[in-house]
């Protein structure tokens, strides 16, 4: 493999570690501030995390507030899980023979996680639209369509990777 390609792949491996850690911190921060806003200081909902203001929703209904925060935490956790799976790909891939069942499985898991996140984001978006029609502004944007698009692309890549695994194993048997 070319030195430039190796450098870029090592850089991407590091970037995904940073993304994974950042998403874990963000998920934990929202969870902690959510519990603080529920049990210690209700005004904490005004700045749940990095300017996310759900105080109007919290005043309207604690159950709906918990629901929106649950959707947010779930989607952040799924993003962190997908970043973790990419890190696992970097651990397991051998660039001399890149097509392996383990890597194909990890790529399939990423597409499944993206599909799940997309469906949940669509449900969360519909839920927030319903809450807005009920008279409560919910300043959270959901990217369900983007997750579904990503899931489709990664699913195609997973299928190509599975086929590559089959061809590589056939090639090893004939040599």
C-alpha positions in Angstrom: 0.0 0.0 0.0 1.2 3.5 -0.8 2.6 5.6 2.1 0.1 8.3 1.4 -2.8 5.9 1.6 -1.5 4.4 4.8 -1.2 7.9 6.3 -4.7 8.8 5.3 -6.1 5.5 6.8 -4.2 6.1 10.0 -5.5 9.6 10.2 -9.0 8.4 9.6 -8.6 5.8 12.4 -7.6 8.6 14.7 -10.4 10.8 13.6 -12.9 8.0 14.3 -11.5 7.6 17.8 -12.0 11.3 18.4 -15.5 11.1 17.0 -16.4 8.1 19.1 -15.1 9.7 22.3 -16.8 13.0 21.5 -20.2 11.3 20.9 -19.8 9.3 24.1 -19.1 12.5 26.0 -22.1 14.3 24.4 -24.4 11.4 25.1 -23.3 11.2 28.7 -23.5 15.0 29.2 -27.1 15.0 27.9 -28.0 12.1 30.2 -26.5 13.7 33.2 -28.0 17.1 32.6 -31.4 15.5 31.9 -31.3 13.8 35.3 -30.1 17.0 37.0 -33.0 18.9 35.4 -35.5 16.2 36.6 -34.3 15.7 40.1 -32.1 18.6 41.2 -32.7 21.8 39.3 -35.6 22.0 36.9 -34.2 25.1 35.3 -31.4 22.9 33.9 -33.8 22.1 31.0 -33.0 25.7 29.7 -29.6 24.6 28.6 -29.6 20.8 28.5 -26.4 20.6 26.4 -24.7 23.2 24.2 -27.7 25.5 24.1 -30.4 22.9 23.7 -33.4 24.6 25.4 -36.2 22.2 26.2 -37.6 24.2 29.2 -40.9 24.9 27.4 -41.4 21.2 26.8 -40.4 20.3 30.3 -42.9 22.8 31.7 -45.6 21.4 29.3 -45.1 17.7 30.2 -42.3 15.8 32.0 -43.2 12.6 30.0 -42.9 14.4 26.7 -39.7 16.0 27.8 -38.3 12.5 28.8 -39.5 11.2 25.4 -37.7 13.8 23.4 -34.5 13.5 25.4 -34.7 9.7 25.0 -34.9 10.0 21.3 -31.9 12.4 21.4 -29.8 10.1 23.6 -30.7 7.0 21.4 -29.6 8.7 18.2 -26.4 10.0 19.8 -25.7 6.5 21.1 -26.3 5.0 17.7 -23.9 7.4 16.1 -21.3 6.5 18.7 -22.0 2.8 18.1 -21.4 3.3 14.3 -18.1 5.1 15.0 -17.1 2.2 17.3 -17.9 -0.3 14.5 -15.7 1.7 12.1 -12.9 1.5 14.7 -13.4 -2.2 14.9 -13.1 -2.4 11.1 -9.7 -0.7 11.4 -8.7 -3.3 13.9 -9.7 -6.3 11.9 -8.9 -5.3 8.3 -5.8 -6.6 6.6 -5.1 -4.5 3.6 -3.2 -7.3 1.9 -6.4 -9.4 1.8 -9.1 -6.8 2.7 -12.2 -9.0 2.1 -12.9 -11.0 5.2 -16.2 -12.3 6.8 -15.5 -10.3 10.0 -15.2 -7.0 8.2 -18.2 -7.8 6.0 -20.2 -8.4 9.2 -19.1 -5.1 10.7 -20.1 -3.2 7.6 -23.5 -5.0 7.7 -23.9 -4.0 11.3 -23.2 -0.4 10.4 -25.9 -0.4 7.8 -28.3 -2.0 10.2 -27.5 0.6 12.9 -28.0 3.4 10.4 -31.3 1.9 9.3 -32.5 1.7 12.9 -31.4 5.2 13.6 -33.2 6.4 10.5 -36.4 4.8 11.5 -36.2 6.2 15.0 -35.3 9.6 13.7 -38.4 9.6 11.5 -40.6 8.6 14.4 -38.9 11.3 16.6 -39.5 13.9 13.9 -43.2 12.9 13.6 -43.5 13.0 17.4 -42.0 16.5 17.6 -44.3 17.7 14.8 -47.2 16.4 16.8 -45.9 18.2 19.9 -45.5 21.4 17.9 -49.1 21.1 16.7 -50.0 20.8 20.4 -48.5 24.2 21.1 -45.0 23.3 22.3 -41.9 24.3 20.4 -39.4 21.6 20.2 -36.0 22.9 18.9 -34.6 19.5 17.9 -33.8 18.6 14.3 -34.0 15.0 13.3 -32.2 13.7 10.2 -34.1 10.5 9.6 -33.9 10.7 5.8 -30.1 11.2 5.9 -29.7 8.1 8.1 -31.8 6.1 5.7 -29.8 7.3 2.8 -26.6 6.4 4.6 -28.0 3.0 5.5 -28.8 2.3 1.8 -25.3 3.3 0.7 -23.6 1.2 3.4 -25.9 -1.8 2.7 -24.8 -1.7 -1.0 -21.1 -1.5 0.1 -21.7 -4.4 2.5 -23.1 -6.5 -0.3 -20.2 -5.7 -2.5 -17.8 -6.6 0.4 -19.6 -9.9 0.9 -19.2 -10.7 -2.8 -15.5 -9.7 -2.6 -15.2 -12.1 0.4 -16.7 -14.9 -1.7 -14.4 -14.2 -4.6 -11.3 -13.9 -2.4 -12.1 -17.3 -0.7 -12.6 -18.9 -4.1 -9.4 -17.5 -5.3 -7.5 -18.9 -2.3 -9.0 -22.3 -2.9 -7.9 -22.4 -6.5 -4.3 -21.3 -5.9 
